Amino acid sequence: MGRVFVSRRVQGGALDTLVAAGHEVDLWPGELPPPPEALVEHLAGADAAMTMVTDRFSSALLATSARLKVIANVAVGYDNVDPAEASAAGIWLTNTPGVLAETTADHTFALLMAAARHVVASDRDTRAGGWKTWSPTAFLGSDVHHATLGIVGLGEIGQAVARRAAGFAMKVLYTGRMPHPDRERALNAEWRTLPELLAQSDFVSLHASLNPESRHLIGAPQLAAMKRSAILVNTSRGQVVDQDALVAALQGGWIGGAALDVTDPEPLPLIHPLYASPNVIITPHIASASFDTRSRMAAMAAANVVAVLEGREPPNPVNRPPRPRA
Ligand code: DGY
């Protein structure tokens, strides 16, 4: 029997699972994330937390959350918590691998195609009365079929994107920390170094998790190395791209466009120059947001909470605290 702080209303029956397992749920009622002082207050009395990527756990917060045994992120990413600090505090950190790759790949492809074929801009123009006639030259875009797609990070999501690319007869290149010969064969993908991939791709799709190595992986030199017609797609984390450099690249015509589900910061302030840059699509970090996938993510987080509160190892650990809190 424990008290579980849940930092946002979640999809599906995850909260019922917690209650059925005998736990008390303290649900944050707001649409917006709990502010830092509310997190401190609610976590001080919590045995477990079901949290979102928007809930930042500083070392001070870990220290004041004296009863906390598990942080169950409703996300595969966990850049809101330092796993080493959680381990040192004796707190399990868990995530939701495996369930969101296909849904995120769907959105990646939606963004890629929307940017290639001006779906958002032409819709806006049509609503504003811009559709005067069939035009032989309006909204000309780039072909997706038979184009070259460069995937940065051939993990679960990158592989799911590569499978979709096959249906469009795209040539698939990939890069990452190391080559994956087995995945290459299965996906008909070819390994390239990052500079090679950037120079050869018509679309570059980012699927790197955020860590000190991947922060600003795509900066001015990388953007300058891309084809002038290339479109950058980012459904990973905003900080993987140096956003000031991206603005310069778009405004300077170094690349053809960008389709972003993630920005730095989030939400992106409305005065940000990215909004005024040519051929940019921005969606509000919704790549995993299908009814089914968000239900599955919440259900996994609840299962992780229940396991830890019953004294078992969680099914999806990110860390392994040497002395888990009892
Ligand atoms: C994740 O799971 O890390 C996503 O970014 C949140 O949907």
Residues whose N, C-alpha, C, O or C-beta is under 5 A from the ligand:
A	BS01	DGY	V74 A75 V76 G77 S236 S288
